[in-house]
């Protein structure tokens, strides 16, 4: 299921992944886009940003099994598309192009010799920058004179080195882009209205949902907060005098047009229900801990341990808890 604003006019898209695999894919896509925007830059700041992005991408790839998850997702999508060959309502030419692209990327990634980020991790200069980049100002000229020398070389030399370092990341880039494009295009947009700034959308039973997408007009001074649950996904829309998050935000009072794209069931519990149940548990715990022969207000005896003081959530009064 995919819901959204009708076409026409500039929109801002907000995305909410519904499982860990999709969350890792979106993070990797964000880093890869930032990397490729700076690889061909000619300024020193572009080269610095490209080096930092290369380190972030390779560290993410080595810390988690994104390669294995990507292979499984490509195989699942390829099998799903292959079953559509017999459907007369499907554009066969576009379907064949999609299958050829997925199979080509899958072949490159599954190659035993393909180790994304291996070239970067074996480079001495990038390794020295990786050790210092987490320190504020750790890549100054007196800390890394070799890096300072490299940054002051001709732009053609720096671009050539950067392209050599990212050559074994291209297959992962193409695979991530192909998978996310298929997920985003798997369903149609639908127009929804969030009355009073709140909307709750039930997930389709038996549907494989991996991503929620919200489309808002660019001129709307609103931003959504999505709380995915096991069976439903509520959306809160907040308005702000400036596009920032903070304690002064307030619920949007006007109706908001939103969109959501669904493509695997969400894992976290609903935030609102969790807050209510947590408050009830704290209040019940304090009431049970107070002596049965005394009222539920302020107990007269002093606690025998430093952690015997609490606050009653319903009345706001302090309660001294007697340890047993």
Secondary structure as a PSIPRED ss2 file (coil, helix, strand):
# PSIPRED VFORMAT (PSIPRED V4.0)

   1 X C   1.000  0.000  0.000
   2 X E   0.000  0.000  1.000
   3 X C   1.000  0.000  0.000
   4 X C   1.000  0.000  0.000
   5 X C   1.000  0.000  0.000
   6 X C   1.000  0.000  0.000
   7 X C   1.000  0.000  0.000
   8 X C   1.000  0.000  0.000
   9 X C   1.000  0.000  0.000
  10 X C   1.000  0.000  0.000
  11 X E   0.000  0.000  1.000
  12 X E   0.000  0.000  1.000
  13 X E   0.000  0.000  1.000
  14 X E   0.000  0.000  1.000
  15 X E   0.000  0.000  1.000
  16 X E   0.000  0.000  1.000
  17 X E   0.000  0.000  1.000
  18 X C   1.000  0.000  0.000
  19 X C   1.000  0.000  0.000
  20 X H   0.000  1.000  0.000
  21 X H   0.000  1.000  0.000
  22 X H   0.000  1.000  0.000
  23 X H   0.000  1.000  0.000
  24 X H   0.000  1.000  0.000
  25 X H   0.000  1.000  0.000
  26 X H   0.000  1.000  0.000
  27 X H   0.000  1.000  0.000
  28 X H   0.000  1.000  0.000
  29 X H   0.000  1.000  0.000
  30 X H   0.000  1.000  0.000
  31 X H   0.000  1.000  0.000
  32 X H   0.000  1.000  0.000
  33 X H   0.000  1.000  0.000
  34 X H   0.000  1.000  0.000
  35 X H   0.000  1.000  0.000
  36 X H   0.000  1.000  0.000
  37 X H   0.000  1.000  0.000
  38 X H   0.000  1.000  0.000
  39 X C   1.000  0.000  0.000
  40 X C   1.000  0.000  0.000
  41 X C   1.000  0.000  0.000
  42 X C   1.000  0.000  0.000
  43 X C   1.000  0.000  0.000
  44 X H   0.000  1.000  0.000
  45 X H   0.000  1.000  0.000
  46 X H   0.000  1.000  0.000
  47 X H   0.000  1.000  0.000
  48 X H   0.000  1.000  0.000
  49 X H   0.000  1.000  0.000
  50 X H   0.000  1.000  0.000
  51 X H   0.000  1.000  0.000
  52 X H   0.000  1.000  0.000
  53 X H   0.000  1.000  0.000
  54 X H   0.000  1.000  0.000
  55 X H   0.000  1.000  0.000
  56 X H   0.000  1.000  0.000
  57 X H   0.000  1.000  0.000
  58 X H   0.000  1.000  0.000
  59 X H   0.000  1.000  0.000
  60 X H   0.000  1.000  0.000
  61 X H   0.000  1.000  0.000
  62 X H   0.000  1.000  0.000
  63 X H   0.000  1.000  0.000
  64 X C   1.000  0.000  0.000
  65 X C   1.000  0.000  0.000
  66 X H   0.000  1.000  0.000
  67 X H   0.000  1.000  0.000
  68 X H   0.000  1.000  0.000
  69 X H   0.000  1.000  0.000
  70 X H   0.000  1.000  0.000
  71 X H   0.000  1.000  0.000
  72 X H   0.000  1.000  0.000
  73 X H   0.000  1.000  0.000
  74 X H   0.000  1.000  0.000
  75 X H   0.000  1.000  0.000
  76 X H   0.000  1.000  0.000
  77 X H   0.000  1.000  0.000
  78 X H   0.000  1.000  0.000
  79 X H   0.000  1.000  0.000
  80 X H   0.000  1.000  0.000
  81 X H   0.000  1.000  0.000
  82 X H   0.000  1.000  0.000
  83 X C   1.000  0.000  0.000
  84 X C   1.000  0.000  0.000
  85 X C   1.000  0.000  0.000
  86 X C   1.000  0.000  0.000
  87 X C   1.000  0.000  0.000
  88 X C   1.000  0.000  0.000
  89 X C   1.000  0.000  0.000
  90 X C   1.000  0.000  0.000
  91 X C   1.000  0.000  0.000
  92 X H   0.000  1.000  0.000
  93 X H   0.000  1.000  0.000
  94 X H   0.000  1.000  0.000
  95 X H   0.000  1.000  0.000
  96 X H   0.000  1.000  0.000
  97 X H   0.000  1.000  0.000
  98 X H   0.000  1.000  0.000
  99 X H   0.000  1.000  0.000
 100 X H   0.000  1.000  0.000
 101 X H   0.000  1.000  0.000
 102 X H   0.000  1.000  0.000
 103 X H   0.000  1.000  0.000
 104 X H   0.000  1.000  0.000
 105 X H   0.000  1.000  0.000
 106 X H   0.000  1.000  0.000
 107 X H   0.000  1.000  0.000
 108 X H   0.000  1.000  0.000
 109 X H   0.000  1.000  0.000
 110 X H   0.000  1.000  0.000
 111 X C   1.000  0.000  0.000
 112 X C   1.000  0.000  0.000
 113 X C   1.000  0.000  0.000
 114 X C   1.000  0.000  0.000
 115 X C   1.000  0.000  0.000
 116 X C   1.000  0.000  0.000
 117 X C   1.000  0.000  0.000
 118 X H   0.000  1.000  0.000
 119 X H   0.000  1.000  0.000
 120 X H   0.000  1.000  0.000
 121 X H   0.000  1.000  0.000
 122 X C   1.000  0.000  0.000
 123 X C   1.000  0.000  0.000
 124 X H   0.000  1.000  0.000
 125 X H   0.000  1.000  0.000
 126 X H   0.000  1.000  0.000
 127 X H   0.000  1.000  0.000
 128 X H   0.000  1.000  0.000
 129 X H   0.000  1.000  0.000
 130 X H   0.000  1.000  0.000
 131 X H   0.000  1.000  0.000
 132 X H   0.000  1.000  0.000
 133 X C   1.000  0.000  0.000
 134 X C   1.000  0.000  0.000
 135 X C   1.000  0.000  0.000
 136 X C   1.000  0.000  0.000
 137 X C   1.000  0.000  0.000
 138 X C   1.000  0.000  0.000
 139 X C   1.000  0.000  0.000
 140 X C   1.000  0.000  0.000
 141 X C   1.000  0.000  0.000
 142 X C   1.000  0.000  0.000
 143 X C   1.000  0.000  0.000
 144 X C   1.000  0.000  0.000
 145 X H   0.000  1.000  0.000
 146 X H   0.000  1.000  0.000
 147 X H   0.000  1.000  0.000
 148 X H   0.000  1.000  0.000
 149 X H   0.000  1.000  0.000
 150 X H   0.000  1.000  0.000
 151 X H   0.000  1.000  0.000
 152 X C   1.000  0.000  0.000
 153 X C   1.000  0.000  0.000
 154 X C   1.000  0.000  0.000
 155 X H   0.000  1.000  0.000
 156 X H   0.000  1.000  0.000
 157 X H   0.000  1.000  0.000
 158 X H   0.000  1.000  0.000
 159 X H   0.000  1.000  0.000
 160 X H   0.000  1.000  0.000
 161 X H   0.000  1.000  0.000
 162 X H   0.000  1.000  0.000
 163 X H   0.000  1.000  0.000
 164 X H   0.000  1.000  0.000
 165 X H   0.000  1.000  0.000
 166 X C   1.000  0.000  0.000
 167 X H   0.000  1.000  0.000
 168 X H   0.000  1.000  0.000
 169 X H   0.000  1.000  0.000
 170 X H   0.000  1.000  0.000
 171 X H   0.000  1.000  0.000
 172 X H   0.000  1.000  0.000
 173 X H   0.000  1.000  0.000
 174 X H   0.000  1.000  0.000
 175 X H   0.000  1.000  0.000
 176 X H   0.000  1.000  0.000
 177 X H   0.000  1.000  0.000
 178 X H   0.000  1.000  0.000
 179 X H   0.000  1.000  0.000
 180 X H   0.000  1.000  0.000
 181 X H   0.000  1.000  0.000
 182 X H   0.000  1.000  0.000
 183 X H   0.000  1.000  0.000
 184 X H   0.000  1.000  0.000
 185 X C   1.000  0.000  0.000
 186 X C   1.000  0.000  0.000
 187 X C   1.000  0.000  0.000
 188 X C   1.000  0.000  0.000
 189 X C   1.000  0.000  0.000
 190 X C   1.000  0.000  0.000
 191 X C   1.000  0.000  0.000
 192 X E   0.000  0.000  1.000
 193 X E   0.000  0.000  1.000
 194 X E   0.000  0.000  1.000
 195 X H   0.000  1.000  0.000
 196 X H   0.000  1.000  0.000
 197 X H   0.000  1.000  0.000
 198 X E   0.000  0.000  1.000
 199 X E   0.000  0.000  1.000
 200 X E   0.000  0.000  1.000
 201 X E   0.000  0.000  1.000
 202 X E   0.000  0.000  1.000
 203 X C   1.000  0.000  0.000
 204 X C   1.000  0.000  0.000
 205 X C   1.000  0.000  0.000
 206 X C   1.000  0.000  0.000
 207 X C   1.000  0.000  0.000
 208 X C   1.000  0.000  0.000
 209 X C   1.000  0.000  0.000
 210 X C   1.000  0.000  0.000
 211 X E   0.000  0.000  1.000
 212 X E   0.000  0.000  1.000
 213 X E   0.000  0.000  1.000
 214 X E   0.000  0.000  1.000
 215 X E   0.000  0.000  1.000
 216 X E   0.000  0.000  1.000
 217 X E   0.000  0.000  1.000
 218 X C   1.000  0.000  0.000
 219 X C   1.000  0.000  0.000
 220 X C   1.000  0.000  0.000
 221 X C   1.000  0.000  0.000
 222 X E   0.000  0.000  1.000
 223 X E   0.000  0.000  1.000
 224 X E   0.000  0.000  1.000
 225 X E   0.000  0.000  1.000
 226 X E   0.000  0.000  1.000
 227 X E   0.000  0.000  1.000
 228 X E   0.000  0.000  1.000
 229 X C   1.000  0.000  0.000
 230 X C   1.000  0.000  0.000
 231 X C   1.000  0.000  0.000
 232 X E   0.000  0.000  1.000
 233 X E   0.000  0.000  1.000
 234 X E   0.000  0.000  1.000
 235 X E   0.000  0.000  1.000
 236 X E   0.000  0.000  1.000
 237 X E   0.000  0.000  1.000
 238 X E   0.000  0.000  1.000
 239 X E   0.000  0.000  1.000
 240 X C   1.000  0.000  0.000
 241 X C   1.000  0.000  0.000
 242 X C   1.000  0.000  0.000
 243 X C   1.000  0.000  0.000
 244 X C   1.000  0.000  0.000
 245 X C   1.000  0.000  0.000
 246 X C   1.000  0.000  0.000
 247 X C   1.000  0.000  0.000
 248 X C   1.000  0.000  0.000
 249 X C   1.000  0.000  0.000
 250 X E   0.000  0.000  1.000
 251 X E   0.000  0.000  1.000
 252 X C   1.000  0.000  0.000
 253 X C   1.000  0.000  0.000
 254 X C   1.000  0.000  0.000
 255 X C   1.000  0.000  0.000
 256 X E   0.000  0.000  1.000
 257 X E   0.000  0.000  1.000
 258 X E   0.000  0.000  1.000
 259 X C   1.000  0.000  0.000
 260 X C   1.000  0.000  0.000
 261 X E   0.000  0.000  1.000
 262 X C   1.000  0.000  0.000
 263 X C   1.000  0.000  0.000
 264 X C   1.000  0.000  0.000
 265 X C   1.000  0.000  0.000
 266 X C   1.000  0.000  0.000
 267 X C   1.000  0.000  0.000
 268 X C   1.000  0.000  0.000
 269 X C   1.000  0.000  0.000
 270 X C   1.000  0.000  0.000
 271 X H   0.000  1.000  0.000
 272 X H   0.000  1.000  0.000
 273 X H   0.000  1.000  0.000
 274 X H   0.000  1.000  0.000
 275 X H   0.000  1.000  0.000
 276 X H   0.000  1.000  0.000
 277 X H   0.000  1.000  0.000
 278 X H   0.000  1.000  0.000
 279 X H   0.000  1.000  0.000
 280 X H   0.000  1.000  0.000
 281 X H   0.000  1.000  0.000
 282 X H   0.000  1.000  0.000
 283 X H   0.000  1.000  0.000
 284 X H   0.000  1.000  0.000
 285 X H   0.000  1.000  0.000
 286 X H   0.000  1.000  0.000
 287 X H   0.000  1.000  0.000
 288 X H   0.000  1.000  0.000
 289 X H   0.000  1.000  0.000
 290 X C   1.000  0.000  0.000
 291 X C   1.000  0.000  0.000
 292 X C   1.000  0.000  0.000
 293 X C   1.000  0.000  0.000
 294 X C   1.000  0.000  0.000
 295 X C   1.000  0.000  0.000
 296 X C   1.000  0.000  0.000
 297 X C   1.000  0.000  0.000
 298 X C   1.000  0.000  0.000
 299 X C   1.000  0.000  0.000
 300 X C   1.000  0.000  0.000
 301 X C   1.000  0.000  0.000
 302 X C   1.000  0.000  0.000
 303 X C   1.000  0.000  0.000
 304 X C   1.000  0.000  0.000
 305 X C   1.000  0.000  0.000
 306 X C   1.000  0.000  0.000
 307 X C   1.000  0.000  0.000
 308 X C   1.000  0.000  0.000
 309 X E   0.000  0.000  1.000
 310 X E   0.000  0.000  1.000
 311 X E   0.000  0.000  1.000
 312 X C   1.000  0.000  0.000
 313 X C   1.000  0.000  0.000
 314 X C   1.000  0.000  0.000
 315 X C   1.000  0.000  0.000
 316 X C   1.000  0.000  0.000
 317 X C   1.000  0.000  0.000
 318 X E   0.000  0.000  1.000
 319 X E   0.000  0.000  1.000
 320 X E   0.000  0.000  1.000
 321 X C   1.000  0.000  0.000
 322 X C   1.000  0.000  0.000
 323 X C   1.000  0.000  0.000
 324 X C   1.000  0.000  0.000
